[in-house]
Amino acid sequence: MDAVVEGLEPQAAAAEDAARDATDAVDAGLGVPPLLAGNRLSLDLYPGGCHRLLHLCAQQPRQLLEVEFLQLSGHEDPQLLEATLARVPWSLPRLRSLVLKGGQRRDAWGASLRGSLTTLPASLSGLASLAHLDLSFNNLETLPACVPQMHRLRALLLSHNCLSELPEALGALPALTFLAVTHNRLQTLPMALGALSTLQRLDLSENLLDTLPPEIGGLSSLAELNLASNRLQTLPASLAGLRSLRLLVLHSNRLASVPAGLAHLPLLTRLDLRDNQLRDVPPELLDAPFVRLQGNPLGEALPDPGSPPGTPTVPEMPRLFLTSELDSFPVTPQGCSVTLACGVRLQFPAGATATPVTIRYRLWLPEPCLVPLGPHDSLLSGVLELQPHGVAFQQEVGLWLLFVPPRARRCREVVVRTLSDDGWSDLETYLEEEAPKRLWAHCQVPHFSWFLVVSRPVSDTCLVPPEGTLLCSSGHPGVKVTFPPGATEEPLHVRMQVVHMASRELRALLEEPEGAVSPLLCLSQSDAPSFLQPVTVQLPLPPGVTGLSLDRSRLHLLYWAPPAATWDDITAQVALELSHLYARFQVTHFSWYWLWYTTKTCVGGLARKAWERLRLHRVNLIALQRRRDPEQVLLQCLPLNKVDATLRRLLERYHGPEPSDTVEMFEGEKFFAAFERGIDVDADRPDCVEGRVCFVFYSHLKNVKEVYVTTTLDRQAQAVRGQVSFYRGAVPEEVPEEAEAARRRKGADALWMATLPIKLPRLRGSEGPGQGPGASLSLGPLNLGDAETGFLTQSNLLNVAGRLGPDWPAVALHLGLPYRELQRIRHEFRDDLDGQIRHMLFSWAERQAGQPGAVGLLVQALEQSDRQDVAEEVRAVLELGRRKYQDGIRRTSLAAGDLTPPGPSASQTPEPAQA
């Protein structure tokens, strides 16, 4: 050891000289205390942490001898880091916790980068009191030789390294209670692992293990064992000897069987065997409520190669692919895999239902009443309803929802949200890549209800026991909450979310170059009562502000408790403890907290504006007319960063005015478009109220609608110059006249957002509405379908025709038209794409008049041609027709004195979202 220390002395001396040169100017007159907070020395987020520590070691302040907790970044220079660590045993003799994690830096995709640490100096074995060592997110290929010599070590964290094996000497740690070696390259485990008789938690997930040593059964104190995502094919029978085991996680392996003795472990509360190759499970485990078996081919017997020909085998799980006209399917106890026409996938494992059951589904367009979003959440999908509601399955059902991932993914996560008896909750969600810009959100559901995909700030949760615990933010390491012993009498679930605000947006709001804010912290708990003991919250100081240089009169701690409208300044009501980087304070109940550093006086009002700015999206509104058919108008609300690319794609087929000026909208905000000055919507649409087209803005959805417009003015004499205006909110009960609406635009609280011109050109000769130049097809009155199931009018079919564009030949072939007829249509209406589409669609519709199933055939053809957008619009029109028909029947029945027909009440089923 002495030789090693002597070899490091020149490096340490050089590092000390460099440290003095680099830090003397900064530290002049500042002293030591700002670097220390009690017995903690946190240098992991501090620039030049190793230089700082060497400087302190050279000065040998008395406070340094009291330090028990040290944090350094693993991203330091390797030689400098090794030289610094060599001084630790002599300078910090009472050290109990040493954290040398990487992961503070991130790549362009937001993934954590590993640190540069590859080994540890042998002198660290002299840390006689060290109980906690965290080397996660580094580049260790072998365990440093000094680690097995730390005989008082209780917690060893080695996750996210490059370890391929663990040494036998690891068994010489008699006090070790927690060992985490996740996300490494372990292929085998040492036999000496079984000698760790005090080990209580062992996490070996995300490795390359294919076998386990039988000695693992000697871990007599082990309560939690995680072996998920390895390559295990068998398990040793000695696992049944782990009598203290409460949690055993084995999902995502290659297990074909499990020891029957696992069913007799007396304390086992959860056994996770999902996504293996299990075909036969002991009956005791099949019936146990704590066992998860989804994703296993249970009951599927592979043919024995040695069995004689003709030996019967159990049939494989059925696979169903539903077309658009089907909204239900049967599920038997055998299970099945189902792909819905809307792209949703379901997997019912064998035994999920005890008796056959019929499952119904429906995809709702999002409406605020169906989409529960938090203040900083974003919707990524439509709303899927699965029935029957509330019926519990005997095994959880796999659900996959397709969505387009958001661009900004750092410090955010994607979850599936569902409705249960206790309200809306988020399910444990896994992401699977379908294509570069399409992902599956996969979750397990115990019963059916409504489901949607949501992007939210990363949520960290924990169960607070009466003994107390520590909750840290995974995305912001400086944010922590400490629960002391006695804070709660019963275990309590708490959740933490952290939101950043861009500094340039804040400076624009404050008009103050030195103004800054900390991350916004949201804390919530499962129950309303306050904590029995004060809970300590740690927030990083605002960027550019340190505990040495700040003016305390400018530092404000703000608090907001929903549903209040204002942020309250509680700086005078709490005791703010400041270190060099952090502020700590104590609370007895949870809400939202925010640190502000500003010279402004009315900070609460500024915080309310800043919080609104965090949730606002800058958008532009566009209104374009189809070049070949000016009566077809496309309306869309686009986020600012998508306007140019969308216009480049649309302007080949559409033309119109420049987009509106930039306006700001909240996620889930309602607005509507009103055609004015002689122009009105032509068709009766389910999303129209008094001729106004209703929208709901969701930043990651398309927010686009195409409508046909008409006019009561004479277009034979001159062109009609109208306009479309966009207003915030729902359509009012009394729609104001255009003159009154124009006056309201000038008010301070005006709901008007933008007005864009619409021009219907003058008709030439015998042209009629809906027929541009060259369209020679005469369209007679035509209705496709029937009143009970819904029908499409001539105007609806015109709308469909206007949306097809170059995709019409694919639709025609899926409708059953022969290729020779397509060639004839192309020749007869050459140089007139709209004429080709209309002739194809209406000639087919005339042949289908009176035939059952014609509308379903059209919807199916649209989906098979990858025109899901048009198919959804047709479904919305059909739904409107069905509702009107049922309302008419109901009114007729009531007029005749009959009872209301049976059906779900409004409290049981929400109104359909408007298409």
N, C-alpha and C positions, 0 to 999 in steps of 0.2 A: 504493500500500500504506500509506503514511504517513497518508493521509487516512482510510482505513478504521480504522487503529489509533487515530487521534485521536478518531474518532467512537465508538469502543468504550470509551475511557478513562473517561468519566463512569459508564458502566454498571459497569465493573469496579470503580471506586472505591466505588460504592454497594454492590456485591455484597460487597466486602471488609469494609465497615463492618458489614453484616448478618451476615457470616460470623463476625466477631469477637464480636458480641453473642450469636450462637447457640451458639458453640462454646467460648468462653473458659471457661465454667463446667465443661464436660465435659473440656476439655483441660488444666485447671489441674493442673500438677504431673505431667502424663503424658508430655510431650515429644513428639518427632517419631518416633523409631524404630518404635513400634507400627504406624504407617501404612506403613512401608517394609519390604520384605523383600528385602534385597540391592539389586539394581538394578531392582526391580519396585515399582510403586505401583498397588495394586488398590483402586479406589473404586467399582466397578460395583455391588456388593451393599451398600455402606455408605450409610446414610441421610445425605442432604445431601452427596453426594460433591463437587459443585461448590464448595460453601462450604468444605469441607475443603481442596480444592486451592488456592483463592484465599487461604485463610489461610496455607497453607504458602508460596505464592508471595510473600506479604507479608513473611513472616519470613525467606525466603531461606536456609534451612539448607544447610550444605555438602553433606549427603547428596542434596539435590534435584538437584544438578548431575550426579550419577552415574546418575540414573534413565534406563533405556533402554526400559522397558515400562510403559505407562500404560493403565489400563482405567477408563472412565467409563460410567455408565448413560445410555442414550438417552431415559430417561423423565424427565429433569430439565426444569425450565422452559426453554423455547427461548431466551429472551433471556439468562438466566443462563448457559446452556450456551455460547452464542456468545461472551459476554463472557469466560468462563473459558478457552475454547479460544484466544482472541486472545492470552492471556498465555503460552501453552505454549511457543512458539518461543524466547522469551527466558528462561524459567525452567527449561526442560528441553532444553537445546541438543543433548544426545546421544541424544534419543529415536529409537529404531529401530522400535518397535511401538506403534500407537495403536488401541485398541479402543473404539468408540463404539456398541456394539450396544444395540438394544432387546430385547424378548422376555423380560426377567426377570419381568415381571408377566403374569398369566394371567387369562382371563375365567372365567365360571362353569362353562364346559365344559372348562376345562383348556387351551384354545388360547393360544398366545403372543400378547401384544399388541405392536403396533408402538410404537416410541419416537416422540418429538416432533421429532427432528432433520429439518430440511428443507434446510439448506445448511451450509456451512463458511466461516469467515472466511478472507479471502484471505491473511492473514498466515501460515497454516499451510504455504504453499508455501515458507516459509523453513526448514522442517525438513529440513536438508540430508542427514541420515542416515536418514530414515524409509524403511524397507523393507517394512513390513507395515501395512496400513490396513483395518480391518474396520468397515463402516458398515451391517451387516445389520440387518434388522427395524426399519427407520425409515420415514419418509414422504418420501424423496427423489423428486422428480418429474423433476429434471434433475441431471446429474453436476456437483458443485461445480467452479467454474473453476480452483480451486487444485490439483485432483487431477492433471490432465495436466502440471503443472509440477513434480511430485515425481519427478525424473528417476532416483532410486535405488530407486524403488518396485518390489518384487519380487512382492508378493501384494496383490491388491485384491479385497475381498469386498463385494458389493453386493446380496446376496440379500434377498428379502422386502422390497422397496421398491415404488415406483410409477413406475419409469422406463419411458418409452415409446420412448426412443431413446438412443443413445450418441453423443457428439460425435466428429467426425473427429480432434479433437486427441488422442484416446486413443492414436492411433498414435505419439505422441511419447514414449512410455514405453519407453526402450530396454532396461531391465533386467527388465521384467515377465515372470514365469514362471507365475503362477497368476491367473486371472480367473474369478470366480463371480458370475453375474448371474441366478440362478435365481429363480423366483416373482416376476417383474415383469410388465410389459406391453409388452415389446419387440415391435415390428412389423417393423422393418428393422434392419440392421446397417451400420455405416459401412464404406466401402471401405478406409479406413485401417487397419482391423483386420488386414489382411494384412501390414502393415508390422511387426507384433510378432514379429520373427524369433526372439526368445528364449522366446516363450510355450510352455509345456509342457503345461498343463492349462487347458481352457476348458469351463466349465459354463454352458450357456444353456437349461437345461431349464425347463419350466413357464412358457413365454411365449406370444406370439401370432405367432411368425415363420411366414411362408408361403413365403419364398424366402431363399436365401443368396447373398451377393455372390461372384462368381467369384474375387475376390481372396483368399478364405479359403484357397485352395490355396497361398498364399505363406507359411503358417505352418510353416516348415521344421523347427522343433524340437518341434512339437505331438505329444504322446504320448497324451493322453486328450481326447476331444471328446464332450460330452453334449448332445444336442439333443432329448431325450425330451419328450413332451407339448407339442408345438407344433402348427402347422398346415401343415407342409411338404408340398408336393405333388410337388416335383421336387428333385433334388440337382444341383449343378454338377459337370461332369466333372472340374473341377480338384481335387476331393477325392482323386482317385487319385494326386495328386502329393504327398500328405502321407506321405512315406517313413518318418517316425519314428513314425507312429501305431500304438499298441498296442490302444487301446480306443475303439470308436465305438458310441455308444448313440443309436438313432433310433426307439425304440419309441413307440407311441401318437401317430403322425402320420397323414398322409393320403397317404403315398407309394404311387404305382402302379408305380414301377419304380426301380431303383438303377443307378448306373454300373457297367458290367462291370469297369472298372479296379480296383474295390475288392478284387476277388479276388486281385489281384497285389501288394497292399501287403505288403512282406516281413516286417514285424514285427507285423502284426495278429494278436492272440490272442483277441479277442472282438468280434463284430459283432451287435448286438441290433436286430432288425427286427420285433419282435413288434407285433401289434395295429396293422397298417397296412392298406392296400388292395392289397397286392402280388398280382398275378395271374401275373406272369412274372418269374422270377429267373434270372440267368445260371447255367448248369449248374455252373460252378466253385464258386459260393456254395452251391448246393443240397447239394453233397457235402461241404462243409467242416464239420468238427466244431465249429468255434468260432462258427458262425452260428446265431442263434435266430430262428425264423420262425413261432412259434405265433400264432394269431389272425389269419392272413392267408387270404384266399380263393384260395389257390394252386390252379390248375387249373380254376377257375370262370371260363369265358369269357363276358363280356357280349356280347350280340348287337350286331353292327356296324349302326348305323342305316342305313348305305349298302348293306348286303348285300341280295341279293334274298330274297324270301320263301322260307321253307322251308330256309334255311341251317341246318345242324345246329349246336347248341351243346353244350358239355360240361355234363352234369347237375349241379345243385347238390348240396351235401353233404347226405346223408340225415339226417332228424331222427327219433329214436326216443323214444317215451313208454312206459315199462314199467308194467304193472299189478302189483298186489301178488303175484299167483301166479307171476310170472316172476322168477327169480333169475339169469338169464344172458342174454347178447345177443351177436350176432356183430359183429365189426369187420373191415372190408376195407381194402385199401390206399387206397381212395377217401376214407376217413375218415367220421366221423359225429358228430352231436351227440345226446347221450342224457340224458334226464331219468328218474331212478329213482323208484319209488313212494314212497320214503322222503324225497323232496325233494332228493336229491343230483343235481348236474348234472356231466356229463363232456363234454369236447370233444376228439375225436381228429382232429388235422389230417391232411390228405392226405399219405400217405407215412409216417405214424407206424408202420405195420406193413408189412412186405414181403409177407406172406401173410395170408390170412384167419385170424383167431384168435377164440376164444370167451372172453368176459370173464364172470366170475362175481362176484357181490357178496353181502355179508351185513352187516346192521347188528346189532352186538352191544350188549347193555346193559352199561354200564361196571362193571368189577370191578377191584380193585387190581392183579391180575395182568396186566390189559390196559391199565392207565392209568398210565403213568410220570409222576409229578408231582414237581416240585421243592418245596422247603419252603414257598415263597410262591406257588405256582401254583394256579389254579382251573380245573376242567373245565367246558366250555361245551357239549359235545355228546356224543352216543353215539360208539361206536367203529365205524368203517366198515372192512370188510375187502374188498379187491379182489384177485381172482386172475386169472391165474397170478402167483404171487409171484416177484419177482426178475427177470422177463423184461424186458430193457431195450428201450424203444421208440426208434425211429430219430429221432423228434421228440418233444419233451415234450408230455404230455397235460394239458389244462386241467381242474382240479378245483374245484368250488364246493360248500362245505358251509354249510348254513343254521344259524344259532344266534341266541339272544336275547342282546343285548349286556349286559354287567354294568353296574350303576349307577355304581360307582366306576371311572373310566377314567383319572384323572390319574396320570401316571408309570407307566402300565401299557400293555401292548400285547397284541394278539390274534395268535396264530400257529397254523399247522397243524403238528402233530407227527406224525412217521412213523417207522417201523422200517425200517432198512436193515442191511446186513451189519456195519456198524460200530456198531450200536446205535441208540437213539432220537436223532433230531435234529429241529430246527425248520426249516421251509421258509420262504422269502421269501413273505410273505403280504400280499395287498391286500384291503381291505374295500370291499364294494359294498352300498349300502343297498337292501333289498327292501321294507321298510315302516318306519314310525317306530320300531318296537321289534323289527325283524328285520333281520339283516345276513347277507350272504354273505361267507365267508372264501374267497378265491380264491388258488390257487397253481398252479404248474406242476410236474408230477411226472415223473421219468424212468422210473420203474418202479412196479409195484404192490405194496402191502403193507397194513399197518394205518394208519389215519388218524384223528385226532381234533383238536378245536379246544380250545385252551388259552389262558387269560389269564395273563400272567406280568409281573413287573416289567420295565420297559424295559431291553433288553439292548444295550449298546454294545460293538462288537467292532472289532478292527483286526489287521492283520498286521504284526508287529514285525520290521523288517529289521535286519541287523547294524549299520546306521548309527544305529539308535535312532529313537524317535518319541515323540509325546505322545498319550495317550488321555484324553478328557474325557467326563464324563457328560452326555448330552443333556437329562436331566430335572433334574439338580442341578449347576449350573455350577461350584460350588466344589469338586467332587470330580474330581481329576485324578491320572493316573499318568504319570510321566516315565521313559522307558526311555533310558538313556545309550548312547552308542556302545560296542559290544562286549558288550552285555548278552546277546546270543545269537549263535551262529555261523551258524545257519540261520534263515530266516524262521519265525516262531512266531505262531500264532493265539492271542489272548487275549480274554477277555470280562469285562465289568464290569456288575454289577447293583447298584442302590441301593434300599433299602427304608426308609420313614419309620415312626416310631412316634409315635402320638398322645400329646401331653404329659400330658393328663389321666389316661390309662391308666397312664403311668409314675408320676405323683404318687401315684395310688392304690396302686401296688405298693410304692413306696419309702417312702410316708408321710413325705415330705420336700419342703417347698415349693420349695426351691432346687435340688433334684436335676434333672438334665437329661442327655440323651444326644444324640449326633450321629446322622445317618443311618447305617444299617447297610450296610456295603460288602462285596460278595461279588466276589472276583477269581478267575478260573480261567484255565488255559492248556491248550493242546492236548496237550502232552507233559509228563511227570512231572518231568524234570530241573530242577534249580534254575537260576536265571539266573547268568551268569558275572560280572556286575557288579551291585551293589545297585541296586534300582529304587526311585524316590522316590514315595511315596504322599501325596497331600494330602487331608485331610478337614476340613470346616468344624467349628469348635468348637461344642459344644452350645449350643442357643438360650439367650440371656441371659448367656452367658459370653464374655468378651473376654480377649485375651492380656494386657491391662493389669491387670484386676481379679481374675483367677483365683488360687486357692490351689493351687499345683502338687501339693500332697499329696493333693488331692481329685480330681485328674485321672487317669484310668486308661485305658490302651489294652488292650482285650481281644481275644483271638485264639481262633478255633475252627477246628479241622481235622476235617471229617467222617472217619470215623464216631464220633469221640470224643463222649462224653456231656456234657462240661463245657467252659466257657469259661475260658481261662487269662489271667491278668493278666501282660502282658509289658512293663509300663511300665518296669521296671528294666533290661530287656534291650535296649531301643532308645534312641536319642537323639532325643527329641522336640524339634523346632524349632518354636517358637510365634511367630506373628505376631498382629496384632490380631484377625483373623477365622479363621485356619486353624492346623492342626497338620500338620507334615510329619515323616515318618519313612521309613526305608529298610528294604526286605525283599529276600530272595533267592528266595523262592517264595511262591505265592499261596494265600490261603484267605479266611476271613471276618474283618473287622476292625470294631471298635466303640469309640467314645470315650464314656466315662462320667464325669460330674462329680457326686460324691456324698460324703457323710461316712461312708457305710457301709463296713464293713471286708470283709465276705465278698461282694465284687462279682461274682465268677464265678458263685456260686449265684443271685444276683439276675438276672444276665444270662440265665442259662438259663430262669428263670421268665418274664422279659420276652420272650424269644424265643418261648417257647411261647404267651404271650399274643398275640403278633403273628399267630400261625397259627391261633388258636382262633376258632370261630364260636359265637355265643350263639344257642341254638335253643330252641324249645318243641315238645313232642310232643302230638299230639291223637289222640283216638279217638272217632269219631262214628258213630252208627247211623242208618240211613235211616229216615225217619219212617213210611213205608208198609210197610217190611219191616225190622224190628229185627235180623234175622239177618244183614243186610248191614252190615259194619263197615268204615269208612274209617280207615286208619292213615296218619299223615303226620308228617314231621319238617320243621319250618318255621324259617327264620331269624327272629329276633325282629322284624325290621322288616316282615315279611310276614304276621304272624299275624292282625292285625285285619282287613286287607283280605280275606284268604282266608276267615276265619270269616263275614264279612258275605256273601260269595258262597255259602257252603255251607249256612248255617243255614236257607235256604228249604226244603231237601230233607233235611237231617240235623239231629239233635239229639244232645246228649251233655254230658259234664262240661266244666268249664273246662279250658283247656290246662294242661299240667304246669308246674311251676316251671322257670325257665330253667336249662338245662344247657349245657355247652360241649363242642364236638366239633371234631375236626380234619377237614380236607378228605380224603375217601377213607377215613374211619374206618368199620369194620364195627360193626353192632349188630343186635339181633333183638328181636322182640316175642313174648312167650309168653302165651297165654290160660290162665287159672288159675281154680280153684274151680268145676269142673264144666263149663267151656266149652272147646271145641276147634275147630280148623279143619275145615270140612265137606268140602272138596274136596282131591284129591291134586294139589298145585301144585308146579311146578319150583323155586319159591323157598322151599319148606318143608322143614325137617329136624326130624323127630320132633315135628311139629305146631308148630314155631317158625317164624315168618315172618322171613326174612333181609333185611337192608337194607345199603346202603352209602351214606353221607352225602356228597353233593356239593352245595355251597352254591348253585349256580346251576341245578340240576336240580330236578325236582318232589319226589322222595323220597316218593311216595305209593303206597299199595296198598290195594285193596279186596278183602275176603275174606268168604266166607260161613262162619258159625259154627254149631255145633250143640251139643247137650248130651245126656248120658246120663241126666240127672235127669228126673223126671216133671213136665212143664210143665202137665199137666192139673190137678194139685193146687195148684201155686203157681208164682209167678214165680221165675226163676233169677237170683240176684245173683252174678255173677262179676266178673272183672277181667282186664285185660291189663297186663302189666309189660314194660318195656323195659330191656334189658341191653346193656352194651358188649361188643364182640368178636364172634367167630364163635360159632355154637352149639357148646358143648362136646360131646365124644364121648359122655360120660355125662351126660345131662340130669338135674340134681338134682330130687328131689322138692320139692313146693311148700314143705313145712316147712323143708327144708334151704336152699332158695333164700331164704326169709324170714330165716333166721339170717344168711346171707351178706350180706344188705343192710346189716347193722349194722356190718360191719367197716370199718376205715380204708381198705382197698384194694378196697372193694365195687365190683362192676361194674354194680350196679343203678342206673338213672337215674330211673325214674318208674313209678308204678302208677295206672291210671285205671279207674274202675268200668264194667262192662258189664252191662246188665240185659236178659234175655229175658223178655218179659211172659208171663203165664199164658195158655194157649190156651183159647179159649172154644168150647164145643160140639164140632163135628167138624173144627175147623181143624187143619191139620197144619203141620209145619215148612215154611217157605218160602211160606206163604199168609197174608197179613195179612187183616184184616177186609175183606170185600167181594170177595175174590179167589175166584171160584167155578169157576175152571178146574181140571179134573182132569188131572194130568200123569202119563202112563204112562211106563214105562221107554223110553228112547230114546238111541241113540248115532248121531252124525252123522259120516260119514267112514269110514275103515278103519284097521286096525292098522298097516299098512305106512307110510302117509303121515301118520298121526296122526288121532285122532278126538276129538270133543267129547261128553262125557257129559251126562246131564240136569242134573247139578249145575253143569257148566261153562256150559250154556246159561242156567241160572238166574242165574249170575253175570253173563253178558252182558246178560241182560234187566234186571238191576238197575242196570246202568251207563248204559243208553240215555237214560232220562228223556224230556224233551220232543222229543228228536231221533228218536224211533222212527218217525214217519211218513216222514221222509226215507230212513231205512234200509229201510223196507218198500217204498217205491217203487223204490229201487235193487235190491232183491231181486226185483222183477218183479211185486209184488202190484198188482192194479188199484185205482184210486182208489175204486171203488164198494165194494170189500171193506174199505178203510180206514174209510169212512163207517159201514159196518155194525158194525165192531168198536167204533168210538167210541160208537155208539148202545147196543150191547149191554152195554158196560162203562163207561157214563157215570158220572162221579164216581169212577172207579177207574183211575188212570193205570197202576198196576202190572198190573192185570188186562188192560188193553189191550195192553201190551207183551208180556206172557207169551203171550196168545192169538195175537197176530200171529206171534211168533217160533216157538212150538211147532207151530202149524198149518202154517207154512211148512216146518219141519223134518220133520214127519210126511210131507208130500208129497215131500220130497227123500230120504227114507230109501232107501238102496241105490243112489242115483244118484251117479255119479262127479263130482267137482269141486264138490260142494255146499259144503264148507268154504271152498274158495277163493272161491266166489261170495259167501259171507258176509263174508269178510275184505275183498273188493273193495268191497262195499256199505258197510261201515263206513268205509273210507277215503274213498269218494266222498261220504259224509255228514259228512266232517271229524271223524271219531271215531278218529283215529290211535291214541289211547291204548288204546281197547278192542281195536283190531286188533292192536296189539303184544302185548297180553295173550293173545289167541287164538293168535298165532304161538308164544308161549312154551309154551302148553299143548300145542300140536301137536308142538313140538320134544321135549318131555318124553315124549310118547307114542312118537315115532319112536325115541328113544334106548332106551326100555324094550323096544320090539319088537326092535331090533337086538341089545340085550344078551341077550334071550331066545334069539334065533337063535344068537348066538355061544356061549352056554352049551350049547345043544342040540348044536351042531356039535362043541364040545370034548368033550362027553360021549360022542359017537359016534366020537371019535378023529380028527376032521377037523382041518385046519389052520385057523388064525385067518384070517377073511376079509380080503382086502386093504383097505387104507385108511391114512390118515395116522396117524402115531404121535403120542403125546402130546407129544413134543418138537417135532413139526412144526406142530401146530395146537393152540391153547389150548382149554380146555374152554369151552363156551358160557356166557356170562354169564347169571345167573339172572334171570328176568323179575320 
